[in-house]
Amino acid sequence: MMLDRRTTAATISTSERPLSRAYHPRYEPDARRAVHEFLRAKACELRPAYAALCIAYHLQQSAGRDAVCGADIRALFPRREERIAGALRNAHDILRRAAVRGLVETLGGGWYTITPLGARVVEALPDDERVAELRGCRTVSCGVGRRRVGHLDDL
């Protein structure tokens, strides 16, 4: 099914979900602002994988979306200059890896839905120890949600 270019992300229903590679969402500035405020509320610079998980969580909890794909993550991911999250390289790969780890569930066609474990991880961020405990990690570094990178601006 081909989407009309004027179709917004909020109008996609479960029955007409296209393949993710044919889906090109456009979000209103208010939607982007709400996602960025949600990420800023975590009060640290998140790793890209955790920022993507937070975006999926926000879309499903606040916007009422039943599924997300890499295009949604790409469209709403903050720019690097905003220093909310690390640089996004491949949103689809992040979602695929999150599915392997049980944080999201695949629905087929490149679409994913957040699992209860993924929701608990998002709610636990930025508490690294709690995230590691939820994920069943033996070391805290496994659950580290924030980036440990210095910026030239901080010097």
Summary of the structure (lengths in Angstrom):
residues: 155
radius of gyration: 15.4
end to end distance: 51.5
largest distance: 51.8
contacts: 443
relative contact order: 0.15
helix: 51%
strand: 8%
